[in-house]
């Protein structure tokens, strides 16, 4: 039988399952000559990172990670993103009572369905944890869970079991979840002993005689962890509701993303995946007269409903001032003075540009904001960074701000954006700016709408995780 025909013939990067070794996998002994009964290890660059290779070379050893996986004392199973079981170590095979041929290649919840009793929620709770991991790309630690398991060879008969579970994402180079390490510790005996002690007259004395002091403390902590799990779930739901309200308010205060009158321009707004960073960015695009167009982006320090409210005030004020003055420096000077009267506006950054289509010029002024980019028709990209002043309300705002004017050739492209597009945790902002420059140079011949999409695809993190910060983007074909 070939690997592809066998029940356990599903392959993953660097790992090949081998169900024929199941008999060896079900019994774990020190004398077992094969430390990899569940699968064989294929040495490939997809499994070993450069860091791992360097560590091995420095230590002078060759690590077989398949053997390490099998030797882990904690029961661990590997899942694909579609929740198909890819492999399991010896400890998991032992605690589950199922051989690899009953696990590998099958959907997790087909192997471990929920008990038919009305109060059963183990499968639902585990699925919620795994879906949260897939959506965020972050580890999800579950509290004590009652997850009854069907007794092997007795269909429809479920045994009461209790588990402490950690679900760990394994990410690929693009930040997407490629594998899930599902690690469990069974605490059924501990919970049963704790329950028996609680039912016994003189429960305190019984608990001390039934359980060791350490086990009694552990059981109590497990009970408390279940209460915390339920509280955390309620907090997640509350944050999700608040996030939705804040994003709705933010979108309501921004101009529409469809600009039928401006087919030469495209705008995008993407809220942050995290509630902590949502709703501080804005963009604006308005006609000053027949030849001149004003474009602006800004970023309020803060998050949530408060940031959305501050953003709305500052965007409206800047829109009014640029209409009145027509000069970016004057508009930002006035806005900076106004920011002192708006609570939460301190250190807001913004860039205002005015495009004169008759004169073929762009006049701009930055208030502590990342510089706009000007892509010329020949593909060269110019950084507009010669007129940059401090953020709003962060300095002496009686001093006039600076502005600069650059010429362009028709067919050039102006790009304004907020720092959510280029900033990444643990990375210098210049790296993000270089990424944006490269993306614009590569795609500059595209029309504005597909160009905006291409830039977001190149720079915004993988969809499963979402951006760390709000992102506003304005693309204008000059």
Long-range contacts (C-beta under 8 A, 24 or more apart in sequence): 7-101, 7-104, 7-105, 7-106, 8-100, 8-101, 8-103, 8-104, 8-105, 9-105, 10-80, 10-84, 10-86, 10-104, 10-105, 12-78, 12-80, 12-86, 12-87, 12-179, 13-44, 13-46, 13-47, 13-178, 14-41, 14-42, 14-43, 14-44, 14-46, 14-47, 14-48, 14-65, 15-39, 15-41, 15-42, 15-47, 15-66, 15-78, 15-86, 15-87, 16-40, 16-41, 16-42, 17-86, 17-87, 17-100, 17-104, 17-105, 19-99, 19-100, 19-101, 19-104, 21-100, 22-99, 22-100, 22-101, 23-99, 25-90, 25-93, 25-99, 25-100, 26-93, 26-94, 26-99, 28-90, 28-91, 28-94, 35-67, 35-70, 35-71, 36-64, 36-66, 36-67, 36-70, 37-70, 37-90, 37-100, 38-69, 38-70, 38-87, 38-88, 38-89, 38-90, 38-93, 38-100, 39-66, 39-87, 40-66, 41-65, 41-66, 41-67, 74-183, 74-184, 74-185, 75-183, 75-184, 75-185, 75-186, 76-181, 76-182, 76-183, 76-184, 77-103, 77-181, 77-182, 77-183, 77-184, 78-179, 78-180, 78-181, 78-182, 79-108, 79-130, 79-179, 79-180, 79-182, 80-179, 80-180, 81-134, 81-176, 81-177, 81-178, 81-179, 81-180, 82-107, 83-107, 83-108, 83-109, 83-127, 83-130, 83-180, 84-108, 85-111, 86-179, 92-184, 95-184, 95-186, 96-149, 97-149, 97-152, 98-152, 108-182, 112-147, 112-149, 112-150, 113-150, 114-147, 114-148, 115-148, 115-158, 116-156, 116-158, 117-148, 117-158, 120-148, 121-146, 122-146, 122-147, 122-148, 122-163, 123-147, 126-165, 129-165, 129-167, 130-167, 130-180, 130-182, 133-167, 133-169, 133-177, 133-180, 134-169, 134-177, 134-180, 134-464, 135-464, 136-273, 136-465, 137-169, 137-171, 137-175, 137-176, 137-177, 137-462, 137-464, 137-465, 138-169, 139-166, 139-167, 139-168, 139-169, 140-166, 140-167, 141-165, 141-166, 141-167, 142-166, 142-167, 142-229, 143-222, 143-225, 143-226, 143-228, 143-229, 144-187, 144-191, 144-222, 144-223, 144-225, 144-226, 144-229, 145-226, 160-188, 161-186, 161-188, 162-186, 162-187, 162-188, 162-190, 162-191, 162-222, 163-187, 163-188, 164-222, 174-462, 175-461, 175-462, 175-464, 175-465, 176-462, 176-464, 176-465, 177-464, 187-218, 187-219, 187-222, 190-215, 190-218, 190-219, 190-222, 191-219, 191-222, 193-219, 194-219, 194-220, 194-223, 239-275, 240-275, 242-275, 242-304, 242-305, 243-271, 243-275, 243-278, 243-304, 245-305, 246-275, 246-278, 246-279, 246-303, 246-304, 246-305, 246-307, 246-308, 247-271, 247-278, 247-279, 249-279, 249-305, 249-308, 249-309, 250-278, 250-279, 250-308, 250-311, 253-282, 253-308, 253-311, 253-312, 253-315, 254-282, 254-283, 254-315, 255-283, 255-284, 255-285, 259-285, 261-287, 262-293, 263-448, 264-448, 264-476, 264-477, 264-478, 265-295, 265-448, 265-474, 265-475, 265-476, 265-477, 266-448, 266-449, 266-451, 266-452, 266-473, 266-474, 266-475, 267-452, 267-472, 267-473, 267-474, 267-475, 268-452, 268-456, 268-471, 268-472, 268-473, 269-470, 269-471, 269-472, 269-473, 270-420, 270-456, 270-460, 270-467, 270-470, 270-471, 271-470, 272-420, 272-466, 272-467, 272-468, 272-469, 272-470, 272-471, 273-465, 273-466, 273-467, 273-468, 274-466, 274-468, 275-303, 275-304, 276-303, 277-303, 277-420, 277-468, 277-469, 277-470, 278-303, 278-304, 278-307, 278-470, 279-303, 279-304, 279-305, 279-307, 279-308, 279-311, 279-470, 280-307, 280-308, 280-310, 280-311, 280-470, 281-311, 281-418, 281-420, 281-470, 281-471, 281-472, 282-311, 282-312, 282-314, 282-315, 282-472, 283-416, 283-472, 283-473, 283-474, 284-315, 284-318, 284-319, 285-474, 285-476, 286-319, 286-322, 286-323, 288-322, 288-323, 288-326, 288-354, 291-356, 291-357, 291-358, 291-359, 292-326, 292-354, 292-355, 292-356, 292-357, 293-354, 293-355, 293-357, 293-476, 294-322, 294-323, 294-326, 294-352, 294-353, 294-354, 294-355, 295-352, 295-353, 295-354, 295-355, 295-414, 295-416, 295-474, 295-476, 296-322, 296-350, 296-351, 296-352, 296-353, 296-416, 297-350, 297-351, 297-369, 297-416, 297-417, 297-418, 297-472, 297-473, 297-474, 298-348, 298-349, 298-350, 298-351, 298-369, 298-418, 299-348, 299-349, 299-350, 299-369, 299-418, 299-419, 299-420, 299-470, 299-472, 300-344, 300-345, 300-348, 301-344, 301-346, 301-347, 301-348, 302-344, 306-344, 307-344, 309-344, 310-342, 310-343, 310-344, 310-345, 310-348, 313-342, 313-345, 314-338, 314-339, 314-342, 314-345, 314-348, 314-350, 314-392, 318-350, 318-352, 322-352, 322-354, 326-354, 327-354, 327-363, 327-403, 328-352, 328-353, 328-354, 328-363, 328-364, 328-365, 328-387, 328-403, 329-365, 329-387, 329-400, 329-401, 329-402, 329-403, 330-400, 330-401, 331-365, 332-365, 332-367, 332-389, 332-392, 332-401, 333-397, 333-400, 333-401, 335-367, 335-392, 336-367, 336-392, 336-393, 336-397, 336-401, 337-397, 337-398, 339-392, 339-393, 339-397, 340-393, 340-397, 345-392, 345-393, 346-392, 346-393, 346-394, 347-391, 347-392, 347-393, 347-394, 348-391, 348-392, 348-393, 349-391, 349-392, 349-419, 350-392, 351-416, 353-414, 353-416, 355-414, 355-476, 355-478, 357-478, 360-407, 360-408, 360-409, 360-410, 360-478, 361-405, 361-406, 361-407, 361-408, 362-405, 362-406, 362-408, 362-414, 362-478, 363-403, 363-404, 363-405, 364-403, 364-404, 364-405, 364-406, 365-389, 365-401, 365-402, 365-403, 365-404, 367-391, 367-392, 367-401, 368-392, 368-394, 369-418, 369-419, 370-417, 370-418, 370-419, 370-422, 370-429, 370-433, 372-414, 372-415, 372-416, 372-417, 373-414, 373-415, 373-436, 373-437, 373-440, 374-406, 374-408, 374-412, 374-413, 374-414, 374-415, 375-412, 375-413, 375-414, 375-415, 375-440, 375-441, 375-444, 376-408, 376-409, 376-412, 377-409, 377-410, 377-411, 377-412, 377-444, 379-441, 379-444, 380-441, 381-437, 381-440, 381-441, 381-444, 382-406, 383-433, 383-437, 408-478, 410-478, 411-477, 411-478, 412-477, 412-478, 413-440, 413-444, 413-448, 413-451, 413-475, 413-476, 413-477, 413-478, 414-474, 414-475, 414-476, 414-478, 415-440, 415-455, 415-473, 415-474, 415-475, 415-476, 416-473, 416-474, 416-476, 417-471, 417-472, 417-473, 417-474, 418-469, 418-470, 418-471, 418-472, 418-473, 419-469, 420-467, 420-468, 420-469, 420-470, 420-471, 420-472, 421-455, 421-456, 421-459, 421-460, 421-471, 421-473, 422-459, 423-468, 423-469, 424-461, 424-468, 425-468, 432-459, 435-459, 447-477, 448-475, 448-476, 448-477, 451-475
